[in-house]
Amino acid sequence: MSVLLLDPILPTAPVLVPEPWLHLLLSPGARVFAFLWGLLWGSFTNVVIHRTVVNVQALLKGETPTFSDGEKREFWKGRSRCPHCEHAIASYDNIPVLSFLWLRGKCRHCKTPLSLRYLIVELLGGLLSFALFMQQVYVPLLEGAAPNIAGWLLLLLFGLTLLSVTYIDLDVFIIPNVLVWIVAGVGLVAAFVDPEALNVPWQHGIAAAVGGFGLFGLIHLYYIKVRGLDGLGLGDAHLLLMVGVWLGPLGLAFTVFAGAIQGLLVSVPMLLRNKPIANADVEELHGADPSLGTVDPDDLRMQRVPFGPFLALAAMEFVLLRRMIEELLTWWTGGAL
């Protein structure tokens, strides 16, 4: 049996949803599953963040990124290990959130306290998955539209990638190009295969990707050629390429504008109070590279601030608030856009 749902926007084009699916997707269990699903992938995101950071730090020192027993550090395979004693973590100690709380945030073997970040990232993964499920599946069903399950899963991947970029950039001042290019490729394929999943035509995605990369690429080139320093990392340009593919021109514009505003609102007060934005010093990581410029503690314009986290935050804000932003823009422009 199927239930006929009338689309409130296109009432002449009703949406047929099989009754078992309707009951399943609207059940409390589906929302609980969405949260648990996010916790699971939030745990994997922790692995991506930690191993990428450690690998980058090793490569910058000219070392081979391996564990003490010689096993290569690769985030896509191998068991999770304690970041301190490198003891393999048992499956029962690797349950998202619960294991951290049960062990009181410590390694079972060396008893060294673990960073609260692990718990935060897992919870953010769960909350993000829940919010996207409500946005893409639950609310559309209540409004009479078809559920966008593919959109929920794809946007979760996008959001967790932004979360990874945020912490990696804060730790090592690097946005891994391989990561953002792979996810950009996934978004482009999704736009070709299922244009409704991300609600961004592939032509718009490509145009926005080229525009975002080109804009920040030119700014990067200006700093290098004219001022002789790396004033804006090229990793930010790669990040905007991914954002453009996934969010289109409007999402790209919002990300750049909101990211810059939020970056100023957060960074300036912290710098005035001599509080570091990043978790490490650039010179300690990358050495005394003249292209990085010289930090002048008395000049706010000469402070090193990772821009990636603010761009990532703005991009995720657009994903979660897209409907409101588009409605506000339509009202503001009188429907011209």
BELZIBEL-V44145 format. One record per pair of residues at least 6 apart in sequence whose C-alpha atoms are under 6 Angstrom apart, sorted by the first residue. I is the first residue (numbers start at 1). J is the second residue. If there is no record, write none. Layout:
# BELZIBEL-V44145
i->{I I}
j->{J J}
This chain:
# BELZIBEL-V44145
i->{1 2 2 2 3 3 3 3 4 5 5 5 6 6 7 7 7 34 34 35 35 35 38 38 38 39 39 39 39 42 42 42 43 48 49 49 53 55 58 65 66 66 80 80 81 81 81 93 97 105 105 106 106 106 129 132 133 136 136 137 137 140 141 150 151 151 162 165 166 169 170 170 171 171 175 184 187 191 195 200 204 205 205 205 206 208 208 208 209 209 209 212 212 213 213 213 216 217 220 223 223 223 224 229 229 229 230 230 236 244 255 255 255 258 259 259 259 263 295 295 296}
j->{19 17 18 19 16 17 18 19 16 14 15 144 14 144 14 144 145 129 130 126 129 130 125 126 129 96 122 125 126 121 122 125 122 75 164 168 168 65 65 73 72 73 88 89 87 88 89 99 119 113 114 112 113 114 156 152 152 148 152 147 148 147 147 197 197 198 312 175 309 175 278 279 279 280 235 242 246 202 201 248 248 244 245 248 245 244 248 249 241 244 245 240 241 237 240 241 237 237 232 229 230 231 230 291 292 293 291 292 308 252 311 314 315 314 310 311 314 310 302 303 302}
